[in-house]
Amino acid sequence: MSKRKKILYGVQATGNGHLSRCLEFYPVLSKYADVDVLLSGIQGDLELPFPVKYRKHGWGYIFGKTGGIDYWGTAKSLKPIRIIKDIFQLDLSEYDMIVNDFEPITAYARKWRYKKMPCVALSHQASFFSKKIPRPRQKGYLAEFIFKYFAPSTKKIGLHFDNYDSDVYTPVIRKEIRELQLNYKDNEVLVYLPAYASELIAEKLKSLTNYSFRIFSKHTNQESHQGHIHIYPVDKVNWMSMLRTSAYAIMGAGFQGVSEMLYLKKKVLAIPMLAQYEQECNAKALTDMGVHVATSIDEKFTEVARTWLSDAKIVEVDYPNHTEQLVKMALGLD
């Protein structure tokens, strides 16, 4: 009987999309190998129900409150010397391979010090190595450079909204999302726009009194309710409850969150972060699919939302449960 592989699973912990995929991939990886997890990055909200062996500061960005990245906050959070130390102090000698979701410390520890070790990128960002991925007319050369070099790997398995290329696969949807018992209310709208202040969002939606808006915000730590506007900190219990009942979703154009909303057949309005190229690419793909996309929350947004709500459509997607297939491909078992 062959020896089980020992794997280090490196996961980017900026935002919740990478962590959501980790929740799905880790149990399946553990069926076939012994797995340790390394998280790096900031501003993730999901707690993982399994051990995390390494937690590193990593390299990520801070969400702003007016639609984009908080560049000053991001600059203050950067610790390049600490990152370099973490890369050179990470001992990979006990591992047979790396599985990586856009996580730089494991990727560069492998590239610089364990060159013969395989490293499989299993991520949304890995899909951007394909020229067939939808992109906006204005190409983001710096962002494309980051896609290529932020977390180098020896093999790439990309995830996107559709099978755009031979090594690009549809999203991984968490088991708890697939098993969710839905009871939609026709006037309930789930809102998650982490790059906007909840007060700004509420101001733009307050006149749409025929709907109940459930706004989840990274910028508050307590609930508040005023008429049809309800604001919550990012909290799994409330989030799952609102997923069950909200027929509509206003979301940033992050990959994992929008994928789950489409899978749940919610009527989606996506708003990409300002000057965030990955989300601009996602927005182009969503537009091509027929999902309604708005450019920002500006002075016209109330009317944009009103028009969308009156004519919102479900965009049908086919996202089969292929988590095990992807894990076997990553481990070379297919």
C-alpha positions in Angstrom: 0.0 0.0 0.0 1.4 3.4 -1.1 2.3 6.0 1.5 -0.2 8.9 1.9 1.2 12.2 0.6 1.8 15.0 3.0 0.4 18.3 1.6 0.6 21.9 2.7 -2.5 23.8 1.6 -1.7 27.5 1.2 -4.8 29.7 1.2 -5.1 33.5 0.7 -7.2 34.9 3.6 -7.9 38.4 2.2 -11.7 38.4 1.7 -13.8 35.3 2.1 -13.8 33.7 -1.4 -10.6 31.7 -0.9 -11.7 30.6 2.6 -15.0 29.4 1.2 -13.2 27.2 -1.2 -11.0 25.9 1.5 -14.0 24.8 3.5 -15.0 22.6 0.5 -11.5 21.4 -0.6 -10.0 20.6 2.7 -12.2 17.6 3.7 -11.8 16.1 0.2 -8.0 16.6 0.2 -7.9 14.9 3.6 -9.5 11.8 2.1 -6.4 11.3 0.0 -3.5 12.9 1.9 -2.4 14.3 5.2 -3.1 18.0 5.0 -1.7 21.0 6.9 -3.2 24.5 6.2 -1.4 27.8 6.0 -3.4 31.0 5.9 -1.9 34.3 5.0 -3.6 37.7 4.3 -6.0 40.0 6.1 -9.7 40.9 6.3 -11.1 37.3 6.1 -14.2 36.7 8.2 -14.8 33.0 7.9 -13.7 30.7 10.7 -12.4 27.3 9.5 -13.8 24.2 11.4 -10.4 22.4 11.2 -6.9 23.1 12.4 -4.8 25.8 10.8 -1.1 25.0 11.4 0.3 28.3 10.1 -1.1 31.8 10.2 0.9 34.5 8.4 0.4 38.2 7.8 0.9 37.7 4.1 0.1 40.3 1.5 -3.4 41.6 0.8 -5.4 44.7 0.6 -7.8 46.6 2.9 -11.4 47.3 1.7 -12.2 51.0 1.5 -15.6 52.6 2.2 -16.2 54.4 -1.1 -16.0 51.5 -3.6 -12.4 50.7 -3.9 -9.2 49.7 -2.0 -8.1 51.7 1.0 -4.6 52.4 -0.4 -3.3 54.1 2.7 -4.6 51.4 5.0 -3.2 48.8 2.6 0.2 50.5 2.5 0.4 50.6 6.3 -0.5 46.9 6.5 2.3 45.8 4.2 5.2 44.1 6.0 7.7 43.1 3.2 10.5 42.2 5.6 8.2 39.9 7.6 7.0 38.3 4.4 10.5 37.6 3.2 11.3 36.1 6.7 8.2 33.9 6.6 9.1 32.6 3.2 12.7 31.7 4.2 11.7 30.3 7.6 8.8 28.1 6.4 10.1 24.5 6.5 8.7 22.5 3.7 10.9 19.5 4.1 8.1 17.3 5.5 5.8 17.9 2.6 5.5 16.1 -0.7 3.6 18.9 -2.5 1.8 22.3 -2.2 -1.8 23.0 -3.1 -2.2 26.7 -3.4 -5.1 29.2 -3.6 -3.3 32.4 -4.5 -1.1 32.3 -1.4 2.4 33.7 -1.9 4.4 32.5 1.1 4.0 28.7 0.4 4.4 29.4 -3.4 7.7 31.3 -3.0 9.1 29.1 -0.2 8.7 26.3 -2.8 10.0 28.2 -5.7 13.1 29.6 -4.0 14.1 26.8 -1.7 12.3 23.5 -2.8 12.4 23.8 -6.6 11.6 20.2 -7.3 8.5 20.1 -5.2 5.2 20.3 -7.2 2.9 23.2 -6.4 -0.6 23.1 -7.9 -2.6 26.3 -8.2 -6.2 25.5 -7.5 -7.9 29.0 -7.6 -9.9 31.5 -9.5 -6.7 33.5 -10.3 -5.2 30.5 -12.0 -7.8 30.8 -14.7 -6.3 34.1 -15.9 -3.4 32.3 -17.4 -5.9 31.5 -20.2 -6.3 34.1 -22.9 -9.9 32.9 -23.3 -11.0 34.4 -20.0 -13.3 37.5 -20.5 -11.5 40.7 -19.9 -12.5 44.4 -20.2 -11.4 46.4 -23.2 -8.8 48.2 -21.1 -6.3 45.6 -20.1 -4.7 45.9 -16.7 -1.0 45.1 -17.3 0.0 45.4 -13.6 -2.8 43.1 -12.5 -1.9 40.6 -15.2 1.6 40.7 -13.9 0.3 40.0 -10.4 -1.8 37.1 -11.6 1.3 35.6 -13.2 3.8 36.1 -10.4 2.0 36.6 -7.1 1.9 32.8 -6.3 3.9 30.9 -8.8 3.1 27.2 -9.4 4.0 24.2 -11.4 0.5 23.2 -12.5 -2.7 25.3 -12.8 -6.3 24.4 -12.3 -8.5 27.5 -12.8 -12.0 28.2 -11.6 -14.4 30.6 -13.3 -18.0 31.2 -14.1 -17.9 28.9 -17.1 -15.6 26.4 -18.8 -13.7 29.0 -20.9 -10.7 26.7 -21.6 -9.5 23.1 -21.2 -8.0 23.8 -17.7 -10.7 26.1 -16.5 -13.6 24.7 -14.5 -16.9 25.9 -13.1 -17.0 27.2 -9.5 -16.8 25.0 -6.4 -20.0 25.4 -4.4 -19.9 24.6 -0.7 -21.8 21.7 0.6 -23.8 23.9 3.0 -24.9 26.1 0.0 -25.9 23.1 -2.0 -28.0 21.7 0.8 -29.6 25.0 1.8 -33.4 24.9 2.2 -34.7 28.0 0.4 -37.8 30.0 1.3 -37.5 33.1 -0.8 -39.4 36.3 0.0 -40.1 38.4 -3.1 -39.2 41.7 -1.5 -36.0 40.7 0.4 -32.6 41.9 -0.9 -29.3 40.6 0.4 -26.5 43.2 0.1 -22.8 42.6 0.4 -20.5 45.3 -0.8 -17.4 45.1 1.4 -15.7 48.1 -0.3 -18.6 50.5 0.6 -19.7 52.0 4.0 -23.1 50.7 5.1 -24.3 54.2 5.6 -23.6 55.1 2.0 -25.4 52.0 0.8 -28.4 52.6 3.1 -28.7 56.2 1.9 -29.0 55.1 -1.7 -31.6 52.4 -0.9 -33.7 54.2 1.6 -36.3 55.5 -0.9 -37.0 51.9 -2.2 -39.5 51.2 0.5 -41.2 48.3 -1.3 -38.1 46.1 -0.5 -36.4 44.9 2.7 -32.6 45.4 2.4 -30.3 43.2 4.5 -26.9 44.9 4.3 -23.8 43.0 5.6 -20.9 45.3 6.2 -17.2 44.8 7.1 -17.2 48.3 8.6 -19.5 47.7 11.6 -19.6 45.4 14.5 -23.2 45.7 15.6 -26.6 45.3 14.1 -28.9 48.3 13.4 -32.4 48.5 12.0 -34.3 51.4 10.6 -37.5 50.7 8.7 -36.8 48.5 5.7 -33.0 48.9 6.1 -31.2 46.3 8.2 -27.4 46.4 8.7 -25.4 43.5 10.1 -21.7 42.8 10.7 -20.4 39.9 8.6 -21.7 36.9 10.6 -22.3 33.4 9.4 -25.5 32.7 11.3 -27.3 35.8 10.0 -25.7 35.4 6.5 -27.0 31.8 6.1 -30.4 32.9 7.3 -30.6 35.7 4.8 -29.3 33.4 2.0 -32.4 31.2 2.6 -34.9 34.0 2.3 -33.5 36.7 0.0 -34.7 36.5 -3.6 -32.3 39.2 -4.7 -28.6 39.9 -4.1 -26.6 43.1 -4.6 -22.9 41.9 -4.5 -19.4 43.0 -5.3 -18.0 41.2 -8.3 -15.9 38.8 -6.3 -15.9 35.4 -7.9 -17.0 33.0 -5.1 -19.8 35.1 -3.6 -21.4 35.8 -7.0 -21.0 32.2 -8.0 -23.0 31.1 -4.9 -25.7 33.6 -5.6 -26.1 32.4 -9.1 -26.2 28.8 -8.0 -29.0 29.6 -5.5 -30.9 31.3 -8.4 -31.0 34.7 -6.9 -31.5 37.7 -9.1 -28.1 39.4 -9.0 -26.8 42.9 -9.4 -23.0 42.9 -9.4 -20.9 46.0 -8.7 -17.1 45.6 -9.2 -14.7 47.3 -6.9 -13.3 50.5 -8.4 -9.9 50.0 -10.0 -9.8 46.3 -9.1 -8.9 44.5 -12.3 -9.9 41.0 -11.3 -13.4 42.2 -10.4 -13.6 44.2 -13.7 -12.8 40.9 -15.5 -15.5 39.1 -13.5 -17.9 41.9 -14.4 -17.2 41.5 -18.1 -17.9 37.7 -17.8 -21.1 38.3 -15.8 -22.3 40.9 -18.4 -21.7 38.3 -21.1 -23.8 35.8 -19.1 -26.7 38.3 -18.8 -26.1 39.3 -15.2 -26.9 42.9 -14.5 -23.7 44.9 -13.6 -23.5 48.5 -12.3 -20.3 50.5 -12.4 -20.5 52.0 -8.8 -22.7 53.4 -6.2 -23.0 57.0 -7.5 -25.6 59.6 -7.7 -27.5 57.5 -10.3 -27.5 54.3 -8.3 -30.9 54.6 -6.7 -32.6 54.6 -10.1 -30.3 51.9 -11.3 -31.3 49.7 -8.4 -35.0 50.6 -8.8 -34.9 49.7 -12.5 -33.1 46.5 -11.8 -35.5 45.4 -9.1 -38.5 45.9 -11.3 -37.1 43.8 -14.1 -34.5 41.5 -12.4 -34.0 38.1 -14.0 -32.6 34.8 -12.8 -29.5 33.8 -14.9 -29.4 30.0 -15.1 -26.1 28.3 -14.5 -24.9 24.7 -14.3 -22.4 24.2 -11.5 -22.1 20.4 -10.9 -20.4 19.1 -7.8 -16.9 18.3 -9.1 -14.9 19.0 -6.0 -13.5 15.4 -5.8 -12.6 15.4 -9.5 -10.6 18.6 -9.1 -8.8 17.3 -6.0 -7.9 14.1 -7.8 -6.5 16.2 -10.7 -4.5 18.3 -8.3 -3.0 15.3 -6.6 -2.4 13.5 -9.9 -4.9 10.7 -9.1 -7.1 11.3 -12.2 
